[in-house]
Amino acid sequence: MRTMKAVHDESCSVAACAEIIGAKWTALLVHDLSEGPRRFSELEHSCAGISPRTLSERLRALEDEGIVERHSYAESPPRVEYELTSKGDALLPIIEEMRRFGHSWLIEEPAAVS
């Protein structure tokens, strides 16, 4: 019995989810935000190699999807923080399984020292 759709269109829930979390840096940003609110510079630092433009685009896309909230604080200097919404929190089991898969199948553990 074949269960896979012949064409993955907008009605395919797997394709819809993959479109969001499959974008480069997105899973890492969700992972970083799982630890609590982060400032732009903290996210930029934790994702070494991401350009400020790409980070802004990813955060904006996650905001548009309702996965991340942006909070601006009227301070001097101005402070902006990003945090996961409940929809973003719902992605965390997927991110956790990615971590487990990576540890089990992709990352070699250092040899134990005797």
C-alpha positions as CSV (number, residue, x, y, z in Angstrom):
1,M,0.0,0.0,0.0
2,R,1.5,3.3,-1.1
3,T,0.9,6.2,1.3
4,M,3.2,8.9,-0.2
5,K,1.5,11.5,-2.3
6,A,2.6,11.5,-6.0
7,V,3.1,15.3,-5.7
8,H,4.0,17.2,-2.5
9,D,1.9,20.3,-2.7
10,E,0.5,22.9,-0.3
11,S,-1.8,20.2,1.3
12,C,1.2,18.1,2.3
13,S,1.9,18.7,6.0
14,V,5.5,17.3,5.8
15,A,6.4,19.5,2.9
16,A,4.9,22.5,4.7
17,C,6.9,21.8,7.8
18,A,10.1,21.1,5.8
19,E,9.7,24.4,4.0
20,I,9.9,26.2,7.3
21,I,12.6,24.3,9.2
22,G,14.5,23.2,6.2
23,A,15.8,26.7,5.4
24,K,19.4,27.1,6.3
25,W,20.0,28.3,9.9
26,T,16.4,28.0,10.9
27,A,16.7,24.8,13.0
28,L,19.7,26.2,14.7
29,L,17.9,29.4,15.5
30,V,14.9,27.5,17.0
31,H,17.4,25.4,19.0
32,D,19.2,28.5,20.3
33,L,15.8,30.2,21.2
34,S,14.8,27.1,23.1
35,E,17.0,28.2,25.9
36,G,15.1,31.5,26.3
37,P,14.9,35.0,24.8
38,R,18.0,36.1,22.8
39,R,19.2,39.3,21.4
40,F,20.2,39.6,17.7
41,S,23.9,39.8,18.6
42,E,23.6,36.6,20.7
43,L,22.0,34.8,17.8
44,E,24.6,36.1,15.4
45,H,27.4,34.9,17.7
46,S,25.9,31.5,18.2
47,C,25.4,30.9,14.5
48,A,29.0,31.6,13.4
49,G,29.1,32.3,9.7
50,I,25.6,33.7,9.4
51,S,25.4,37.2,7.8
52,P,23.4,39.9,9.6
53,R,21.2,40.1,6.5
54,T,20.4,36.4,6.5
55,L,19.8,36.4,10.2
56,S,17.3,39.3,9.8
57,E,15.6,37.4,7.0
58,R,15.3,34.2,8.9
59,L,14.0,35.9,12.0
60,R,11.4,37.9,10.0
61,A,10.3,34.6,8.3
62,L,9.9,32.9,11.7
63,E,7.9,35.9,12.9
64,D,5.7,35.8,9.9
65,E,5.0,32.1,10.6
66,G,4.2,32.8,14.2
67,I,7.2,30.8,15.5
68,V,9.1,33.7,17.0
69,E,8.1,36.9,18.7
70,R,10.1,40.1,18.6
71,H,10.1,42.3,21.7
72,S,11.4,45.9,21.5
73,Y,12.3,47.7,24.7
74,A,12.4,51.5,24.9
75,E,15.8,51.7,26.6
76,S,19.0,53.6,25.7
77,P,20.4,51.9,23.7
78,P,17.3,50.2,22.3
79,R,17.1,46.5,23.1
80,V,15.3,43.9,21.0
81,E,14.9,40.3,22.0
82,Y,13.5,37.3,20.2
83,E,11.7,34.3,21.8
84,L,9.8,31.3,20.7
85,T,6.0,31.3,20.7
86,S,3.9,28.3,21.7
87,K,4.0,27.3,18.0
88,G,7.8,27.6,18.1
89,D,7.9,25.5,21.3
90,A,5.9,22.8,19.4
91,L,8.9,22.4,17.1
92,L,11.3,21.5,19.9
93,P,10.6,17.8,19.8
94,I,11.7,17.8,16.2
95,I,14.8,19.7,17.0
96,E,15.5,17.2,19.9
97,E,15.2,14.3,17.5
98,M,17.6,16.0,15.1
99,R,20.1,16.3,17.9
100,R,19.7,12.6,18.8
101,F,20.1,11.5,15.2
102,G,23.2,13.7,14.8
103,H,24.8,12.2,18.0
104,S,23.9,8.7,17.0
105,W,24.6,8.7,13.3
106,L,26.6,11.8,12.2
107,I,29.0,12.9,15.0
108,E,31.7,10.7,16.1
109,E,32.2,10.7,19.8
110,P,35.9,11.2,20.9
111,A,37.6,8.0,22.0
112,A,37.7,7.3,25.7
113,V,41.1,7.9,27.3
114,S,42.3,4.9,29.4
